[in-house]
């Protein structure tokens, strides 16, 4: 990705799972907590790092298309935790 977030913004990609029928859908469409992978962080992000797998407030998530890539944007405070 050739875009760097500003402030305390975090850019995520959402992990998607394939169901038994071969349909790929983010967990949020199934009522499950989605998991994101951190792709980029702004200069004011203190705890979250690139590559972290995180759970977050899916209702705050903003989705954008940048350079033909889907980017999910939220603030660090909207991330609940990192998965180990």
PDB file as gemmi writes it, atoms N, CA and C in Angstrom:
CRYST1    1.000    1.000    1.000  90.00  90.00  90.00 P 1                      
ATOM      1  N   UNK A   1       0.861  -1.176   0.000  1.00  0.00           N  
ATOM      2  CA  UNK A   1       0.000   0.000   0.000  1.00  0.00           C  
ATOM      3  C   UNK A   1       0.903   1.233   0.000  1.00  0.00           C  
ATOM      4  N   UNK A   2       0.570   2.205  -0.812  1.00  0.00           N  
ATOM      5  CA  UNK A   2       1.405   3.393  -0.952  1.00  0.00           C  
ATOM      6  C   UNK A   2       0.799   4.609  -0.271  1.00  0.00           C  
ATOM      7  N   UNK A   3       0.018   4.379   0.764  1.00  0.00           N  
ATOM      8  CA  UNK A   3      -0.596   5.485   1.483  1.00  0.00           C  
ATOM      9  C   UNK A   3      -0.295   5.312   2.963  1.00  0.00           C  
ATOM     10  N   UNK A   4       0.060   6.405   3.617  1.00  0.00           N  
ATOM     11  CA  UNK A   4       0.396   6.364   5.042  1.00  0.00           C  
ATOM     12  C   UNK A   4      -0.680   7.111   5.809  1.00  0.00           C  
ATOM     13  N   UNK A   5      -1.245   6.479   6.842  1.00  0.00           N  
ATOM     14  CA  UNK A   5      -2.256   7.163   7.649  1.00  0.00           C  
ATOM     15  C   UNK A   5      -1.647   8.331   8.420  1.00  0.00           C  
ATOM     16  N   UNK A   6      -2.471   9.286   8.745  1.00  0.00           N  
ATOM     17  CA  UNK A   6      -2.056  10.405   9.582  1.00  0.00           C  
ATOM     18  C   UNK A   6      -2.583  10.190  10.996  1.00  0.00           C  
ATOM     19  N   UNK A   7      -2.079  10.991  11.925  1.00  0.00           N  
ATOM     20  CA  UNK A   7      -2.591  11.025  13.295  1.00  0.00           C  
ATOM     21  C   UNK A   7      -2.596   9.627  13.912  1.00  0.00           C  
ATOM     22  N   UNK A   8      -3.726   9.237  14.515  1.00  0.00           N  
ATOM     23  CA  UNK A   8      -3.817   7.925  15.171  1.00  0.00           C  
ATOM     24  C   UNK A   8      -4.703   6.962  14.381  1.00  0.00           C  
ATOM     25  N   UNK A   9      -4.717   7.131  13.060  1.00  0.00           N  
ATOM     26  CA  UNK A   9      -5.498   6.232  12.214  1.00  0.00           C  
ATOM     27  C   UNK A   9      -4.731   4.944  11.939  1.00  0.00           C  
ATOM     28  N   UNK A  10      -5.489   3.855  11.794  1.00  0.00           N  
ATOM     29  CA  UNK A  10      -4.943   2.535  11.498  1.00  0.00           C  
ATOM     30  C   UNK A  10      -5.656   2.010  10.253  1.00  0.00           C  
ATOM     31  N   UNK A  11      -4.900   1.471   9.303  1.00  0.00           N  
ATOM     32  CA  UNK A  11      -5.469   0.847   8.112  1.00  0.00           C  
ATOM     33  C   UNK A  11      -5.406  -0.660   8.285  1.00  0.00           C  
ATOM     34  N   UNK A  12      -6.534  -1.326   8.025  1.00  0.00           N  
ATOM     35  CA  UNK A  12      -6.641  -2.774   8.199  1.00  0.00           C  
ATOM     36  C   UNK A  12      -7.060  -3.454   6.908  1.00  0.00           C  
ATOM     37  N   UNK A  13      -6.696  -4.716   6.801  1.00  0.00           N  
ATOM     38  CA  UNK A  13      -7.364  -5.613   5.856  1.00  0.00           C  
ATOM     39  C   UNK A  13      -8.162  -6.575   6.726  1.00  0.00           C  
ATOM     40  N   UNK A  14      -9.308  -7.001   6.252  1.00  0.00           N  
ATOM     41  CA  UNK A  14     -10.189  -7.871   7.025  1.00  0.00           C  
ATOM     42  C   UNK A  14      -9.967  -9.316   6.595  1.00  0.00           C  
ATOM     43  N   UNK A  15      -9.742 -10.196   7.589  1.00  0.00           N  
ATOM     44  CA  UNK A  15      -9.612 -11.619   7.285  1.00  0.00           C  
ATOM     45  C   UNK A  15     -10.969 -12.138   6.836  1.00  0.00           C  
ATOM     46  N   UNK A  16     -10.970 -12.845   5.727  1.00  0.00           N  
ATOM     47  CA  UNK A  16     -12.209 -13.414   5.211  1.00  0.00           C  
ATOM     48  C   UNK A  16     -12.096 -14.925   5.228  1.00  0.00           C  
ATOM     49  N   UNK A  17     -13.210 -15.584   5.496  1.00  0.00           N  
ATOM     50  CA  UNK A  17     -13.228 -17.047   5.551  1.00  0.00           C  
ATOM     51  C   UNK A  17     -14.173 -17.576   4.487  1.00  0.00           C  
ATOM     52  N   UNK A  18     -13.824 -18.713   3.931  1.00  0.00           N  
ATOM     53  CA  UNK A  18     -14.654 -19.361   2.919  1.00  0.00           C  
ATOM     54  C   UNK A  18     -15.566 -20.366   3.623  1.00  0.00           C  
ATOM     55  N   UNK A  19     -16.870 -20.292   3.340  1.00  0.00           N  
ATOM     56  CA  UNK A  19     -17.789 -21.257   3.958  1.00  0.00           C  
ATOM     57  C   UNK A  19     -17.817 -22.556   3.151  1.00  0.00           C  
ATOM     58  N   UNK A  20     -18.596 -23.511   3.614  1.00  0.00           N  
ATOM     59  CA  UNK A  20     -18.643 -24.833   2.979  1.00  0.00           C  
ATOM     60  C   UNK A  20     -19.078 -24.764   1.524  1.00  0.00           C  
ATOM     61  N   UNK A  21     -19.874 -23.774   1.181  1.00  0.00           N  
ATOM     62  CA  UNK A  21     -20.339 -23.614  -0.192  1.00  0.00           C  
ATOM     63  C   UNK A  21     -19.361 -22.871  -1.083  1.00  0.00           C  
ATOM     64  N   UNK A  22     -18.221 -22.454  -0.528  1.00  0.00           N  
ATOM     65  CA  UNK A  22     -17.208 -21.751  -1.296  1.00  0.00           C  
ATOM     66  C   UNK A  22     -17.386 -20.252  -1.338  1.00  0.00           C  
ATOM     67  N   UNK A  23     -18.369 -19.734  -0.602  1.00  0.00           N  
ATOM     68  CA  UNK A  23     -18.609 -18.291  -0.580  1.00  0.00           C  
ATOM     69  C   UNK A  23     -17.662 -17.648   0.421  1.00  0.00           C  
ATOM     70  N   UNK A  24     -16.991 -16.587  -0.020  1.00  0.00           N  
ATOM     71  CA  UNK A  24     -16.078 -15.860   0.858  1.00  0.00           C  
ATOM     72  C   UNK A  24     -16.805 -14.640   1.391  1.00  0.00           C  
ATOM     73  N   UNK A  25     -16.784 -14.476   2.722  1.00  0.00           N  
ATOM     74  CA  UNK A  25     -17.453 -13.329   3.341  1.00  0.00           C  
ATOM     75  C   UNK A  25     -16.754 -12.986   4.641  1.00  0.00           C  
ATOM     76  N   UNK A  26     -16.653 -11.690   4.969  1.00  0.00           N  
ATOM     77  CA  UNK A  26     -16.090 -11.318   6.262  1.00  0.00           C  
ATOM     78  C   UNK A  26     -16.964 -11.867   7.388  1.00  0.00           C  
ATOM     79  N   UNK A  27     -16.348 -12.129   8.536  1.00  0.00           N  
ATOM     80  CA  UNK A  27     -17.080 -12.680   9.680  1.00  0.00           C  
ATOM     81  C   UNK A  27     -18.252 -11.819  10.106  1.00  0.00           C  
ATOM     82  N   UNK A  28     -18.181 -10.508   9.902  1.00  0.00           N  
ATOM     83  CA  UNK A  28     -19.249  -9.620  10.383  1.00  0.00           C  
ATOM     84  C   UNK A  28     -20.584  -9.963   9.717  1.00  0.00           C  
ATOM     85  N   UNK A  29     -20.547 -10.487   8.490  1.00  0.00           N  
ATOM     86  CA  UNK A  29     -21.799 -10.839   7.816  1.00  0.00           C  
ATOM     87  C   UNK A  29     -22.438 -12.072   8.430  1.00  0.00           C  
ATOM     88  N   UNK A  30     -21.676 -12.830   9.207  1.00  0.00           N  
ATOM     89  CA  UNK A  30     -22.175 -14.039   9.857  1.00  0.00           C  
ATOM     90  C   UNK A  30     -22.484 -13.802  11.327  1.00  0.00           C  
ATOM     91  N   UNK A  31     -22.348 -12.579  11.796  1.00  0.00           N  
ATOM     92  CA  UNK A  31     -22.610 -12.270  13.192  1.00  0.00           C  
ATOM     93  C   UNK A  31     -21.415 -12.501  14.097  1.00  0.00           C  
ATOM     94  N   UNK A  32     -20.264 -12.856  13.538  1.00  0.00           N  
ATOM     95  CA  UNK A  32     -19.056 -13.083  14.331  1.00  0.00           C  
ATOM     96  C   UNK A  32     -18.216 -11.815  14.399  1.00  0.00           C  
ATOM     97  N   UNK A  33     -17.362 -11.744  15.405  1.00  0.00           N  
ATOM     98  CA  UNK A  33     -16.433 -10.617  15.523  1.00  0.00           C  
ATOM     99  C   UNK A  33     -15.393 -10.724  14.410  1.00  0.00           C  
ATOM    100  N   UNK A  34     -15.289  -9.727  13.538  1.00  0.00           N  
ATOM    101  CA  UNK A  34     -14.277  -9.785  12.485  1.00  0.00           C  
ATOM    102  C   UNK A  34     -12.874  -9.593  13.052  1.00  0.00           C  
ATOM    103  N   UNK A  35     -11.904 -10.110  12.331  1.00  0.00           N  
ATOM    104  CA  UNK A  35     -10.495  -9.960  12.688  1.00  0.00           C  
ATOM    105  C   UNK A  35      -9.826  -9.188  11.565  1.00  0.00           C  
ATOM    106  N   UNK A  36      -9.014  -8.200  11.932  1.00  0.00           N  
ATOM    107  CA  UNK A  36      -8.297  -7.420  10.941  1.00  0.00           C  
ATOM    108  C   UNK A  36      -6.802  -7.594  11.086  1.00  0.00           C  
ATOM    109  N   UNK A  37      -6.091  -7.375   9.996  1.00  0.00           N  
ATOM    110  CA  UNK A  37      -4.635  -7.383  10.003  1.00  0.00           C  
ATOM    111  C   UNK A  37      -4.185  -5.958   9.719  1.00  0.00           C  
ATOM    112  N   UNK A  38      -3.348  -5.415  10.586  1.00  0.00           N  
ATOM    113  CA  UNK A  38      -2.896  -4.029  10.464  1.00  0.00           C  
ATOM    114  C   UNK A  38      -1.940  -3.915   9.279  1.00  0.00           C  
ATOM    115  N   UNK A  39      -2.286  -3.033   8.352  1.00  0.00           N  
ATOM    116  CA  UNK A  39      -1.480  -2.802   7.150  1.00  0.00           C  
ATOM    117  C   UNK A  39      -0.606  -1.555   7.271  1.00  0.00           C  
ATOM    118  N   UNK A  40      -1.089  -0.541   7.992  1.00  0.00           N  
ATOM    119  CA  UNK A  40      -0.342   0.709   8.148  1.00  0.00           C  
ATOM    120  C   UNK A  40      -0.856   1.435   9.382  1.00  0.00           C  
ATOM    121  N   UNK A  41       0.022   2.214  10.015  1.00  0.00           N  
ATOM    122  CA  UNK A  41      -0.356   2.985  11.205  1.00  0.00           C  
ATOM    123  C   UNK A  41       0.143   4.419  11.075  1.00  0.00           C  
ATOM    124  N   UNK A  42      -0.618   5.345  11.644  1.00  0.00           N  
ATOM    125  CA  UNK A  42      -0.221   6.742  11.661  1.00  0.00           C  
ATOM    126  C   UNK A  42       0.861   6.999  12.702  1.00  0.00           C  
ATOM    127  N   UNK A  43       1.479   8.176  12.667  1.00  0.00           N  
ATOM    128  CA  UNK A  43       2.589   8.489  13.566  1.00  0.00           C  
ATOM    129  C   UNK A  43       2.203   8.584  15.041  1.00  0.00           C  
ATOM    130  N   UNK A  44       0.935   8.789  15.347  1.00  0.00           N  
ATOM    131  CA  UNK A  44       0.506   8.907  16.743  1.00  0.00           C  
ATOM    132  C   UNK A  44      -0.010   7.597  17.331  1.00  0.00           C  
ATOM    133  N   UNK A  45       0.039   6.508  16.564  1.00  0.00           N  
ATOM    134  CA  UNK A  45      -0.384   5.197  17.076  1.00  0.00           C  
ATOM    135  C   UNK A  45       0.718   4.687  17.998  1.00  0.00           C  
ATOM    136  N   UNK A  46       0.319   4.319  19.232  1.00  0.00           N  
ATOM    137  CA  UNK A  46       1.318   3.977  20.246  1.00  0.00           C  
ATOM    138  C   UNK A  46       1.479   2.482  20.490  1.00  0.00           C  
ATOM    139  N   UNK A  47       0.420   1.703  20.388  1.00  0.00           N  
ATOM    140  CA  UNK A  47       0.478   0.299  20.800  1.00  0.00           C  
ATOM    141  C   UNK A  47       0.421  -0.668  19.616  1.00  0.00           C  
ATOM    142  N   UNK A  48      -0.425  -0.393  18.664  1.00  0.00           N  
ATOM    143  CA  UNK A  48      -0.671  -1.292  17.534  1.00  0.00           C  
ATOM    144  C   UNK A  48       0.469  -1.183  16.522  1.00  0.00           C  
ATOM    145  N   UNK A  49       0.861  -2.354  15.953  1.00  0.00           N  
ATOM    146  CA  UNK A  49       1.955  -2.379  14.988  1.00  0.00           C  
ATOM    147  C   UNK A  49       1.517  -3.072  13.693  1.00  0.00           C  
ATOM    148  N   UNK A  50       2.199  -2.761  12.614  1.00  0.00           N  
ATOM    149  CA  UNK A  50       1.928  -3.397  11.331  1.00  0.00           C  
ATOM    150  C   UNK A  50       2.074  -4.908  11.489  1.00  0.00           C  
ATOM    151  N   UNK A  51       1.101  -5.636  10.945  1.00  0.00           N  
ATOM    152  CA  UNK A  51       1.110  -7.095  11.018  1.00  0.00           C  
ATOM    153  C   UNK A  51       0.307  -7.666  12.168  1.00  0.00           C  
ATOM    154  N   UNK A  52      -0.072  -6.834  13.151  1.00  0.00           N  
ATOM    155  CA  UNK A  52      -0.888  -7.312  14.274  1.00  0.00           C  
ATOM    156  C   UNK A  52      -2.246  -7.784  13.770  1.00  0.00           C  
ATOM    157  N   UNK A  53      -2.748  -8.875  14.358  1.00  0.00           N  
ATOM    158  CA  UNK A  53      -4.128  -9.333  14.122  1.00  0.00           C  
ATOM    159  C   UNK A  53      -4.958  -8.765  15.262  1.00  0.00           C  
ATOM    160  N   UNK A  54      -6.001  -8.005  14.935  1.00  0.00           N  
ATOM    161  CA  UNK A  54      -6.744  -7.265  15.953  1.00  0.00           C  
ATOM    162  C   UNK A  54      -8.247  -7.510  15.855  1.00  0.00           C  
ATOM    163  N   UNK A  55      -8.918  -7.313  17.007  1.00  0.00           N  
ATOM    164  CA  UNK A  55     -10.378  -7.235  17.025  1.00  0.00           C  
ATOM    165  C   UNK A  55     -10.725  -5.776  17.276  1.00  0.00           C  
ATOM    166  N   UNK A  56     -11.850  -5.336  16.737  1.00  0.00           N  
ATOM    167  CA  UNK A  56     -12.136  -3.905  16.702  1.00  0.00           C  
ATOM    168  C   UNK A  56     -13.631  -3.657  16.667  1.00  0.00           C  
ATOM    169  N   UNK A  57     -14.003  -2.395  16.828  1.00  0.00           N  
ATOM    170  CA  UNK A  57     -15.396  -1.977  16.745  1.00  0.00           C  
ATOM    171  C   UNK A  57     -15.791  -1.904  15.268  1.00  0.00           C  
ATOM    172  N   UNK A  58     -16.466  -2.930  14.788  1.00  0.00           N  
ATOM    173  CA  UNK A  58     -16.808  -3.022  13.367  1.00  0.00           C  
ATOM    174  C   UNK A  58     -17.795  -1.946  12.921  1.00  0.00           C  
ATOM    175  N   UNK A  59     -18.534  -1.357  13.859  1.00  0.00           N  
ATOM    176  CA  UNK A  59     -19.523  -0.340  13.494  1.00  0.00           C  
ATOM    177  C   UNK A  59     -18.881   1.023  13.237  1.00  0.00           C  
ATOM    178  N   UNK A  60     -17.648   1.204  13.666  1.00  0.00           N  
ATOM    179  CA  UNK A  60     -16.914   2.455  13.457  1.00  0.00           C  
ATOM    180  C   UNK A  60     -16.088   2.390  12.174  1.00  0.00           C  
ATOM    181  N   UNK A  61     -15.812   1.196  11.707  1.00  0.00           N  
ATOM    182  CA  UNK A  61     -14.933   0.959  10.569  1.00  0.00           C  
ATOM    183  C   UNK A  61     -15.412   1.709   9.323  1.00  0.00           C  
ATOM    184  N   UNK A  62     -14.486   2.383   8.651  1.00  0.00           N  
ATOM    185  CA  UNK A  62     -14.766   3.095   7.398  1.00  0.00           C  
ATOM    186  C   UNK A  62     -14.060   2.348   6.275  1.00  0.00           C  
ATOM    187  N   UNK A  63     -14.781   2.032   5.212  1.00  0.00           N  
ATOM    188  CA  UNK A  63     -14.194   1.315   4.084  1.00  0.00           C  
ATOM    189  C   UNK A  63     -14.017   2.267   2.911  1.00  0.00           C  
ATOM    190  N   UNK A  64     -12.829   2.211   2.290  1.00  0.00           N  
ATOM    191  CA  UNK A  64     -12.535   3.046   1.128  1.00  0.00           C  
ATOM    192  C   UNK A  64     -11.805   2.205   0.083  1.00  0.00           C  
ATOM    193  N   UNK A  65     -11.847   2.655  -1.161  1.00  0.00           N  
ATOM    194  CA  UNK A  65     -11.060   2.040  -2.228  1.00  0.00           C  
ATOM    195  C   UNK A  65      -9.935   3.012  -2.572  1.00  0.00           C  
ATOM    196  N   UNK A  66      -8.683   2.552  -2.421  1.00  0.00           N  
ATOM    197  CA  UNK A  66      -7.513   3.370  -2.719  1.00  0.00           C  
ATOM    198  C   UNK A  66      -6.625   2.570  -3.669  1.00  0.00           C  
ATOM    199  N   UNK A  67      -6.325   3.127  -4.826  1.00  0.00           N  
ATOM    200  CA  UNK A  67      -5.493   2.466  -5.831  1.00  0.00           C  
ATOM    201  C   UNK A  67      -5.991   1.045  -6.110  1.00  0.00           C  
ATOM    202  N   UNK A  68      -7.296   0.907  -6.257  1.00  0.00           N  
ATOM    203  CA  UNK A  68      -7.953  -0.377  -6.542  1.00  0.00           C  
ATOM    204  C   UNK A  68      -7.824  -1.399  -5.417  1.00  0.00           C  
ATOM    205  N   UNK A  69      -7.469  -0.958  -4.216  1.00  0.00           N  
ATOM    206  CA  UNK A  69      -7.404  -1.835  -3.047  1.00  0.00           C  
ATOM    207  C   UNK A  69      -8.424  -1.382  -2.019  1.00  0.00           C  
ATOM    208  N   UNK A  70      -9.096  -2.344  -1.404  1.00  0.00           N  
ATOM    209  CA  UNK A  70     -10.044  -2.026  -0.340  1.00  0.00           C  
ATOM    210  C   UNK A  70      -9.254  -1.755   0.941  1.00  0.00           C  
ATOM    211  N   UNK A  71      -9.487  -0.593   1.550  1.00  0.00           N  
ATOM    212  CA  UNK A  71      -8.802  -0.195   2.780  1.00  0.00           C  
ATOM    213  C   UNK A  71      -9.851   0.050   3.856  1.00  0.00           C  
ATOM    214  N   UNK A  72      -9.626  -0.498   5.038  1.00  0.00           N  
ATOM    215  CA  UNK A  72     -10.518  -0.283   6.174  1.00  0.00           C  
ATOM    216  C   UNK A  72      -9.784   0.613   7.163  1.00  0.00           C  
ATOM    217  N   UNK A  73     -10.449   1.674   7.591  1.00  0.00           N  
ATOM    218  CA  UNK A  73      -9.805   2.706   8.398  1.00  0.00           C  
ATOM    219  C   UNK A  73     -10.551   2.879   9.710  1.00  0.00           C  
ATOM    220  N   UNK A  74      -9.783   2.973  10.795  1.00  0.00           N  
ATOM    221  CA  UNK A  74     -10.349   3.338  12.092  1.00  0.00           C  
ATOM    222  C   UNK A  74      -9.254   3.952  12.947  1.00  0.00           C  
ATOM    223  N   UNK A  75      -9.640   4.456  14.100  1.00  0.00           N  
ATOM    224  CA  UNK A  75      -8.673   5.038  15.027  1.00  0.00           C  
ATOM    225  C   UNK A  75      -8.188   3.965  15.996  1.00  0.00           C  
ATOM    226  N   UNK A  76      -6.994   4.160  16.520  1.00  0.00           N  
ATOM    227  CA  UNK A  76      -6.409   3.182  17.446  1.00  0.00           C  
ATOM    228  C   UNK A  76      -7.332   2.898  18.623  1.00  0.00           C  
ATOM    229  N   UNK A  77      -8.039   3.906  19.114  1.00  0.00           N  
ATOM    230  CA  UNK A  77      -8.914   3.728  20.280  1.00  0.00           C  
ATOM    231  C   UNK A  77     -10.078   2.785  20.000  1.00  0.00           C  
ATOM    232  N   UNK A  78     -10.389   2.529  18.721  1.00  0.00           N  
ATOM    233  CA  UNK A  78     -11.489   1.640  18.355  1.00  0.00           C  
ATOM    234  C   UNK A  78     -11.046   0.186  18.198  1.00  0.00           C  
ATOM    235  N   UNK A  79      -9.771  -0.087  18.486  1.00  0.00           N  
ATOM    236  CA  UNK A  79      -9.256  -1.457  18.489  1.00  0.00           C  
ATOM    237  C   UNK A  79      -9.314  -1.968  19.919  1.00  0.00           C  
ATOM    238  N   UNK A  80      -9.966  -3.126  20.098  1.00  0.00           N  
ATOM    239  CA  UNK A  80     -10.151  -3.693  21.437  1.00  0.00           C  
ATOM    240  C   UNK A  80      -8.929  -4.462  21.916  1.00  0.00           C  
ATOM    241  N   UNK A  81      -8.205  -5.105  21.010  1.00  0.00           N  
ATOM    242  CA  UNK A  81      -7.051  -5.889  21.429  1.00  0.00           C  
ATOM    243  C   UNK A  81      -6.397  -6.606  20.269  1.00  0.00           C  
ATOM    244  N   UNK A  82      -5.197  -7.148  20.557  1.00  0.00           N  
ATOM    245  CA  UNK A  82      -4.423  -7.918  19.583  1.00  0.00           C  
ATOM    246  C   UNK A  82      -4.553  -9.401  19.901  1.00  0.00           C  
ATOM    247  N   UNK A  83      -4.645 -10.206  18.865  1.00  0.00           N  
ATOM    248  CA  UNK A  83      -4.673 -11.659  19.030  1.00  0.00           C  
ATOM    249  C   UNK A  83      -3.245 -12.181  19.008  1.00  0.00           C  
ATOM    250  N   UNK A  84      -2.953 -13.091  19.878  1.00  0.00           N  
ATOM    251  CA  UNK A  84      -1.596 -13.670  19.953  1.00  0.00           C  
ATOM    252  C   UNK A  84      -1.540 -14.958  19.181  1.00  0.00           C  
TER     253      UNK A  84                                                      
END                                                                             
